[in-house]
Amino acid sequence: MASYLLRKTIRRMPGVVIKAVPKPRPEVTEGFQSRQHAGMICKVKGYQSCLLVTDRTLYCLGYHEMIVRSLEEKNICCTVFYDIASEPNTEIVEAGRTAAIACNADCFIALGGGSVLDASKMIASGLRLHRRRVKSLLHKFLYVRGKSVPMISIPSTAGTGAEITVGAVVTKSDKGAKGSTVVIGLNIVHVILDSELTMKAPRTVTAACGIDALSHGLEGVVAAVKVHEKDMLESKECVRLVLENLPVVLKTPDCETSRLAMCRAAMYGGNAINEQLAGYIHAFAHSIGALYHIPHGNAIALSLLPVMQFQKAKCLLRLSELAVYCRLADSAENPEAAADKLLNAIEALILACDFPKRGRFIPREDYPLLIKRISNDSINYSAPVVLSRKDISRLLDEINGSKEKSHAIYRS
């Protein structure tokens, strides 16, 4: 019993620590082709030289050109750095910092998905700490005195929430291992949500990103962290927006209204990560995804319902309130019935996403390794429950299709 209470106390610490980390409170501009306002935003803020960071795919598609034109029209120097890979490493961050120094950048514009946004955070922070090697910046917490160089985030996907989060993931070039850093002093001054950027995304990417955003909002709602009413409202709104708009964009990819709603949901999900952290959905998804090379959104889809079902009794009131907020249940309804309506709606959405069906893909001999990794990863979060090794094993059985489930999506 004493051991359990100790573990429970330790696992409440991240929620306490995250409260002490200052969060970006950026202004937001949104709408179809709203990236054309980047030049005016920079002019109003007094920036003179900008490093536009993107990846080769977006560069070849020409999505950066509207931003470059808007900067040139306002007589703001612009240098484009488009060498960001899908798995950015310290060498890329170092090259970006070198480019920023060469153009005397006083602001960054990050155009892309999570990889571009995370790399840009490290470049913007590294520019303030230019005497230090990039590899030395990859600590659990990176303190930037006086804030990082200002950054404008323009996400090209609607899922990660990286446009607003204080965390960044970069691979260590010499070891090939990913390092996760929380930047204290990250200065994201503006977020531009441009619905056009997500319209050409493949259906599989749209689905995976949408379920990822949903998980951020959902775990934010049930997190064991006291939050301001505004933050809880944004987490609830994230879930509602995804439930209502992801089915629309899967059927009608060029729907501007629903695409923009998904961009907004992703940003609200990013706020949930900042304020409430994640939980066991992500602990399971990270470990399973890494070991079996399953894309993050797919791994989230595998883990989400089993974890939420396991936690349902502990989170019943919050889940029922969320169901009412999402207009899935009446306020006078029995809390368990309301919570079930919410979980059923999430199950239906996951089914509509057409993720690849999986049978029993986790060998029993991998359980000890996965249990250790999931348990270790969960220490970074603020889950409403603390799972034992036996609990984790049981949930792995459910995810693996080794037991009969109440949710048909997990039946082999």
C-alpha positions as CSV (number, residue, x, y, z in Angstrom):
1,M,0.0,0.0,0.0
2,A,2.8,2.4,0.9
3,S,4.5,1.7,-2.4
4,Y,1.3,2.4,-4.3
5,L,0.8,5.7,-2.5
6,L,4.4,6.7,-3.3
7,R,4.0,5.9,-7.0
8,K,0.7,7.8,-7.0
9,T,2.3,10.9,-5.4
10,I,5.2,10.8,-7.8
11,R,2.9,10.6,-10.8
12,R,1.0,13.7,-9.7
13,M,4.2,15.7,-9.8
14,P,4.2,16.5,-13.6
15,G,0.9,18.3,-13.2
16,V,2.4,20.4,-10.5
17,V,5.6,21.1,-12.5
18,I,3.8,22.0,-15.7
19,K,1.9,24.8,-13.9
20,A,5.2,26.5,-13.2
21,V,6.3,26.6,-16.9
22,P,5.2,29.8,-18.6
23,K,3.1,29.2,-21.7
24,P,2.9,31.1,-24.9
25,R,-0.3,33.2,-25.2
26,P,-0.2,34.0,-28.9
27,E,-2.6,36.0,-31.0
28,V,-4.5,34.0,-33.5
29,T,-5.4,34.7,-37.2
30,E,-7.5,32.2,-39.0
31,G,-9.2,31.6,-42.3
32,F,-8.7,30.3,-45.8
33,Q,-5.3,31.6,-47.1
34,S,-4.8,33.5,-43.9
35,R,-1.0,33.0,-44.2
36,Q,-1.1,36.0,-46.6
37,H,-1.3,38.2,-43.4
38,A,2.1,37.1,-42.2
39,G,3.8,40.2,-43.6
40,M,1.4,42.6,-41.9
41,I,1.8,40.7,-38.6
42,C,5.6,41.0,-38.8
43,K,5.4,44.7,-39.8
44,V,3.1,45.6,-36.9
45,K,5.5,43.8,-34.5
46,G,8.5,45.6,-35.9
47,Y,10.4,42.7,-37.3
48,Q,12.9,43.4,-40.1
49,S,14.4,40.0,-41.0
50,C,12.6,36.7,-41.0
51,L,13.8,33.1,-41.3
52,L,10.9,31.1,-42.9
53,V,11.3,27.4,-41.8
54,T,9.5,24.7,-43.7
55,D,10.0,21.3,-45.2
56,R,10.9,20.2,-48.8
57,T,7.4,18.9,-49.5
58,L,5.6,22.2,-48.7
59,Y,8.4,24.1,-50.4
60,C,7.9,22.1,-53.6
61,L,4.2,22.7,-53.4
62,G,4.8,26.4,-53.2
63,Y,2.8,27.0,-50.0
64,H,5.6,29.3,-48.8
65,E,5.3,31.7,-51.7
66,M,2.3,33.6,-50.4
67,I,4.1,34.2,-47.1
68,V,7.3,35.4,-48.9
69,R,5.3,37.8,-51.1
70,S,3.5,39.2,-48.0
71,L,6.8,39.9,-46.3
72,E,8.4,41.4,-49.4
73,E,5.4,43.8,-49.8
74,K,6.1,45.1,-46.3
75,N,9.8,45.4,-47.0
76,I,10.8,42.6,-44.6
77,C,13.8,40.5,-45.5
78,C,13.0,36.8,-45.8
79,T,15.3,33.8,-46.0
80,V,13.7,30.4,-46.6
81,F,15.2,27.3,-44.9
82,Y,13.5,24.2,-46.2
83,D,15.8,21.3,-45.1
84,I,13.5,20.1,-42.3
85,A,13.1,16.3,-42.4
86,S,10.2,14.2,-41.1
87,E,12.5,13.3,-38.2
88,P,14.5,16.5,-37.5
89,N,17.8,16.0,-35.8
90,T,20.4,18.1,-34.1
91,E,22.3,18.6,-37.4
92,I,19.3,20.1,-39.0
93,V,18.7,22.4,-36.0
94,E,22.3,23.5,-36.1
95,A,22.0,24.3,-39.9
96,G,18.9,26.3,-39.2
97,R,20.6,28.3,-36.5
98,T,23.5,29.0,-38.9
99,A,21.0,30.2,-41.5
100,A,19.3,32.4,-38.9
101,I,22.6,34.0,-37.8
102,A,23.6,34.6,-41.5
103,C,20.4,36.5,-42.2
104,N,20.4,38.3,-38.9
105,A,16.8,36.9,-38.2
106,D,14.8,38.7,-35.5
107,C,11.8,36.4,-36.0
108,F,10.9,33.0,-37.3
109,I,7.9,31.8,-39.3
110,A,7.4,28.0,-39.0
111,L,5.3,26.6,-41.8
112,G,4.6,22.8,-41.5
113,G,3.6,19.9,-39.3
114,G,4.9,18.9,-36.0
115,S,8.5,18.2,-37.2
116,V,8.9,21.7,-38.7
117,L,7.3,23.4,-35.7
118,D,9.4,21.4,-33.2
119,A,12.6,22.1,-35.1
120,S,11.7,25.8,-35.3
121,K,11.3,25.9,-31.5
122,M,14.8,24.5,-31.0
123,I,16.3,26.9,-33.7
124,A,14.6,29.9,-32.1
125,S,15.8,28.9,-28.7
126,G,19.2,27.9,-29.9
127,L,19.7,31.3,-31.5
128,R,19.4,32.9,-28.1
129,L,22.0,30.4,-26.8
130,H,24.2,30.5,-29.9
131,R,27.4,29.7,-27.9
132,R,26.1,26.3,-26.9
133,R,26.1,23.2,-29.1
134,V,22.6,22.2,-30.1
135,K,23.1,18.7,-28.6
136,S,23.6,20.3,-25.2
137,L,20.2,21.9,-25.5
138,L,18.3,18.6,-25.4
139,H,17.6,18.4,-21.7
140,K,14.3,17.6,-20.1
141,F,13.9,21.4,-19.5
142,L,15.6,24.1,-21.5
143,Y,15.6,27.5,-20.0
144,V,15.9,30.5,-22.4
145,R,16.7,33.7,-20.5
146,G,14.6,36.6,-21.7
147,K,12.5,34.3,-24.0
148,S,13.4,32.8,-27.4
149,V,13.5,34.7,-30.6
150,P,9.8,35.4,-31.6
151,M,8.1,32.7,-33.6
152,I,4.9,32.7,-35.8
153,S,3.4,29.2,-36.1
154,I,1.5,28.2,-39.3
155,P,0.5,24.5,-38.9
156,S,0.0,22.5,-42.1
157,T,-1.8,19.7,-40.3
158,A,-4.7,19.6,-37.8
159,G,-3.6,17.3,-35.1
160,T,-0.4,17.6,-33.1
161,G,-1.1,21.0,-31.5
162,A,2.6,21.7,-31.8
163,E,1.9,25.2,-33.0
164,I,1.3,26.2,-29.4
165,T,3.0,23.6,-27.2
166,V,6.1,24.3,-25.2
167,G,7.5,20.8,-26.0
168,A,9.8,19.9,-28.8
169,V,11.1,16.5,-30.0
170,V,14.4,16.3,-31.9
171,T,16.6,13.3,-32.7
172,K,20.1,13.2,-31.4
173,S,22.2,12.8,-34.6
174,D,25.0,10.8,-33.0
175,K,22.7,8.3,-31.2
176,G,19.6,8.3,-33.3
177,A,17.5,8.6,-30.1
178,K,14.7,11.1,-29.8
179,G,15.1,13.8,-27.1
180,S,12.0,15.5,-25.7
181,T,12.5,19.0,-24.4
182,V,10.2,21.5,-22.6
183,V,11.3,25.0,-23.6
184,I,10.9,27.5,-20.7
185,G,10.7,30.9,-22.3
186,L,9.4,29.8,-25.7
187,N,8.1,32.9,-27.4
188,I,5.3,32.0,-29.9
189,V,3.8,35.4,-30.6
190,H,1.2,34.5,-33.2
191,V,-0.6,31.4,-34.7
192,I,-2.0,31.5,-38.2
193,L,-4.6,28.8,-38.9
194,D,-4.9,28.5,-42.6
195,S,-7.5,25.9,-43.7
196,E,-6.1,25.8,-47.2
197,L,-2.9,24.0,-46.0
198,T,-4.8,21.0,-44.7
199,M,-7.1,20.4,-47.7
200,K,-4.7,18.5,-49.9
201,A,-3.7,16.1,-47.0
202,P,-4.4,12.4,-47.8
203,R,-7.4,10.9,-46.1
204,T,-5.3,8.7,-43.9
205,V,-3.3,11.8,-42.6
206,T,-6.5,13.7,-42.0
207,A,-7.9,10.8,-40.0
208,A,-4.8,10.2,-38.0
209,C,-4.3,13.8,-37.1
210,G,-7.9,14.3,-36.2
211,I,-7.9,11.3,-33.8
212,D,-4.6,12.6,-32.3
213,A,-6.3,16.0,-31.6
214,L,-9.3,14.3,-30.1
215,S,-7.1,12.4,-27.7
216,H,-5.4,15.6,-26.5
217,G,-8.8,17.2,-25.7
218,L,-10.1,14.0,-24.1
219,E,-7.1,13.5,-21.9
220,G,-7.2,17.2,-21.0
221,V,-10.8,16.8,-19.8
222,V,-10.1,13.9,-17.5
223,A,-6.5,14.9,-16.3
224,A,-5.8,14.9,-12.6
225,V,-4.8,18.6,-12.7
226,K,-6.7,21.6,-11.5
227,V,-7.1,24.0,-14.4
228,H,-8.7,27.4,-15.2
229,E,-12.2,27.2,-16.5
230,K,-11.0,28.6,-19.9
231,D,-8.5,25.7,-20.3
232,M,-11.2,23.1,-19.5
233,L,-13.6,24.7,-21.9
234,E,-11.0,24.6,-24.7
235,S,-10.4,20.9,-24.0
236,K,-14.1,20.2,-24.2
237,E,-14.4,22.3,-27.4
238,C,-11.5,20.3,-28.9
239,V,-13.5,17.1,-28.5
240,R,-16.7,18.6,-29.7
241,L,-15.1,20.1,-32.8
242,V,-13.4,16.8,-33.8
243,L,-16.6,14.7,-33.3
244,E,-18.6,17.1,-35.4
245,N,-16.1,18.0,-38.1
246,L,-13.8,15.1,-38.7
247,P,-16.5,13.0,-40.4
248,V,-17.3,16.0,-42.6
249,V,-13.7,16.5,-43.9
250,L,-13.3,12.7,-44.4
251,K,-16.3,12.8,-46.8
252,T,-15.8,16.4,-48.1
253,P,-12.1,17.2,-48.0
254,D,-12.6,20.7,-49.5
255,C,-15.1,21.9,-46.8
256,E,-13.4,25.2,-45.6
257,T,-15.6,25.6,-42.5
258,S,-14.9,22.1,-41.2
259,R,-11.2,22.2,-42.1
260,L,-10.9,25.4,-40.1
261,A,-12.8,23.9,-37.2
262,M,-10.3,21.0,-37.2
263,C,-7.4,23.5,-37.2
264,R,-9.0,25.2,-34.2
265,A,-9.5,21.8,-32.5
266,A,-5.9,20.9,-32.9
267,M,-4.8,24.2,-31.3
268,Y,-7.1,23.7,-28.4
269,G,-5.7,20.2,-28.0
270,G,-2.2,21.7,-27.9
271,N,-3.3,24.0,-25.1
272,A,-4.5,20.8,-23.3
273,I,-1.0,19.3,-23.6
274,N,0.4,22.6,-22.2
275,E,-1.9,22.9,-19.3
276,Q,-3.2,19.3,-18.5
277,L,-0.5,17.1,-20.1
278,A,-1.6,13.8,-21.6
279,G,-2.3,10.4,-20.1
280,Y,-2.2,6.6,-20.6
281,I,-3.6,6.8,-24.1
282,H,-0.4,8.5,-25.1
283,A,1.8,6.3,-22.9
284,F,0.4,3.2,-24.6
285,A,0.5,4.7,-28.1
286,H,4.1,6.0,-27.8
287,S,5.4,2.6,-26.6
288,I,3.3,0.4,-29.1
289,G,4.0,2.8,-32.0
290,A,7.7,2.9,-31.4
291,L,8.1,-0.9,-31.0
292,Y,6.0,-1.9,-34.0
293,H,6.5,1.2,-36.2
294,I,2.8,2.1,-36.2
295,P,2.0,5.8,-37.1
296,H,1.2,7.8,-34.0
297,G,-2.5,8.5,-35.0
298,N,-3.1,4.8,-35.6
299,A,-1.5,3.9,-32.3
300,I,-3.7,6.4,-30.6
301,A,-6.8,4.9,-32.3
302,L,-5.8,1.4,-31.0
303,S,-5.2,2.7,-27.4
304,L,-8.0,5.2,-26.9
305,L,-11.1,3.2,-26.2
306,P,-9.5,0.5,-24.0
307,V,-7.9,3.1,-21.8
308,M,-11.0,5.3,-21.6
309,Q,-13.1,2.3,-20.7
310,F,-10.7,1.3,-18.0
311,Q,-10.8,4.8,-16.6
312,K,-14.5,5.4,-17.0
313,A,-15.6,4.8,-13.4
314,K,-12.9,7.2,-12.1
315,C,-13.9,9.9,-14.7
316,L,-17.6,9.3,-14.9
317,L,-18.7,12.8,-13.9
318,R,-16.3,14.5,-16.3
319,L,-17.2,12.2,-19.2
320,S,-20.9,12.7,-18.6
321,E,-20.4,16.5,-18.6
322,L,-18.4,16.2,-21.8
323,A,-21.2,14.2,-23.4
324,V,-23.7,16.9,-22.5
325,Y,-21.3,19.6,-23.8
326,C,-21.0,17.7,-27.1
327,R,-24.8,17.5,-27.3
328,L,-24.7,13.7,-27.1
329,A,-26.7,13.5,-23.9
330,D,-29.1,15.4,-21.8
331,S,-28.0,17.0,-18.6
332,A,-30.7,15.1,-16.7
333,E,-29.4,11.7,-18.0
334,N,-27.8,9.1,-15.9
335,P,-24.0,9.9,-15.8
336,E,-23.0,6.3,-16.9
337,A,-25.4,6.3,-19.8
338,A,-24.2,9.8,-20.8
339,A,-20.5,8.6,-20.6
340,D,-21.4,5.6,-22.7
341,K,-23.0,7.7,-25.4
342,L,-19.7,9.7,-25.6
343,L,-17.6,6.6,-25.9
344,N,-19.9,5.1,-28.5
345,A,-19.6,8.3,-30.5
346,I,-15.8,8.1,-30.4
347,E,-16.0,4.4,-31.4
348,A,-18.1,5.3,-34.4
349,L,-15.7,8.0,-35.4
350,I,-12.7,5.7,-35.2
351,L,-14.5,3.2,-37.3
352,A,-15.3,5.9,-39.9
353,C,-11.6,6.7,-40.1
354,D,-10.9,3.2,-41.6
355,F,-7.7,2.6,-39.8
356,P,-5.9,-0.6,-40.8
357,K,-7.4,-3.6,-39.0
358,R,-5.0,-5.4,-36.7
359,G,-5.3,-8.9,-35.1
360,R,-3.0,-10.1,-32.4
361,F,0.2,-8.2,-33.3
362,I,1.8,-8.0,-29.9
363,P,3.7,-11.2,-28.9
364,R,3.4,-12.1,-25.2
365,E,7.2,-12.1,-24.9
366,D,7.1,-8.3,-25.6
367,Y,4.8,-7.6,-22.7
368,P,7.5,-7.1,-20.1
369,L,9.3,-4.5,-22.3
370,L,6.1,-2.7,-23.1
371,I,4.9,-2.7,-19.5
372,K,8.2,-1.1,-18.5
373,R,8.1,1.5,-21.2
374,I,4.4,2.4,-20.7
375,S,4.9,2.7,-16.9
376,N,8.0,4.9,-17.4
377,D,6.3,7.1,-20.0
378,S,3.2,7.6,-17.9
379,I,5.4,9.3,-15.2
380,N,5.5,12.4,-17.5
381,Y,1.7,12.7,-17.5
382,S,-1.2,13.5,-15.3
383,A,-3.6,10.5,-15.8
384,P,-6.6,10.2,-13.6
385,V,-5.6,6.7,-12.5
386,V,-2.3,5.0,-11.7
387,L,-2.0,1.6,-13.5
388,S,-0.3,-1.4,-12.0
389,R,1.7,-3.8,-14.1
390,K,-1.3,-6.2,-14.1
391,D,-3.5,-3.4,-15.3
392,I,-1.2,-2.5,-18.1
393,S,-1.0,-6.2,-19.1
394,R,-4.8,-6.5,-19.1
395,L,-5.1,-3.4,-21.4
396,L,-2.4,-4.8,-23.7
397,D,-4.6,-7.9,-24.0
398,E,-7.5,-5.7,-25.0
399,I,-5.5,-3.7,-27.5
400,N,-4.0,-6.9,-28.9
401,G,-7.4,-8.5,-29.4
402,S,-6.6,-11.3,-26.9
403,K,-9.9,-10.8,-25.0
404,E,-13.5,-10.3,-26.0
405,K,-14.2,-6.5,-25.9
406,S,-17.2,-4.4,-25.4
407,H,-16.1,-2.3,-28.4
408,A,-16.3,-4.1,-31.7
409,I,-13.5,-2.1,-33.2
410,Y,-11.0,-4.2,-31.3
411,R,-12.4,-7.6,-32.2
412,S,-10.1,-9.6,-34.4
